[in-house]
Amino acid sequence: MDTLGRPETGDVIQVWDWMSETLVDRIKDHGEHGLIVGISKKSDTFLNEKGEPCDLSHIVEGDVFKVLLNRDEIVHVHRQWIRPISSNKS
């Protein structure tokens, strides 16, 4: 994590939905562990739940990160949903 609390490439994190009050409301990858592989860019794309391509043109770069989950899937996670487990600066 940097001095502003933003994750950095190489940090081990957990996706954590701290706002949800019920299990039903939680974000899809809540509780998953992963590795920060970089900052998400507006030009990045991904497939939604329906398998349709989507872009990230609406994000603020530096607030959303590419995370390699333990199940070998890369997802884009906003920093508010990232809980640090270990930093690459330890």
ZIJO-V527601 format. One record per pair of residues at least 4 apart in sequence whose ideal C-beta (glycine too) atoms are under 7 Angstrom apart, sorted by the first residue. I is the first residue (numbers start at 1). J is the second residue. Records with the same first field share a line. If there is no record, write none. Layout:
I: J, J
This chain:
1: 5, 6, 7, 8, 11, 84, 87
2: 6, 8
6: 79
7: 11, 13, 36, 65, 79, 82, 84
8: 36, 88
9: 36, 37, 38
10: 36, 88
11: 36, 84, 86, 87, 88
12: 33, 35, 85, 86
13: 34, 36, 67, 82, 83, 84, 85
14: 31, 33, 83, 85
15: 29, 30, 31, 32, 34, 77, 81, 82
16: 30, 81, 83
17: 26, 27, 30, 81
20: 25, 26
21: 25
26: 30
27: 81
29: 69, 75
32: 69, 70
33: 70, 85
34: 67, 68, 69, 70
35: 67, 68
36: 65, 67
37: 66, 67, 68, 74
38: 66
39: 61, 62, 65
40: 44, 56, 59, 64, 65, 66, 76
41: 61
42: 56, 57, 59, 61
44: 56, 76
45: 53, 54, 55
46: 54, 76
47: 51, 52, 53
48: 52, 54
56: 64, 76
59: 63, 64
63: 78, 79
64: 76, 77, 78
65: 77, 79, 82
66: 74, 76
67: 74, 75, 77
68: 74
69: 73, 75
77: 81, 82
86: 90
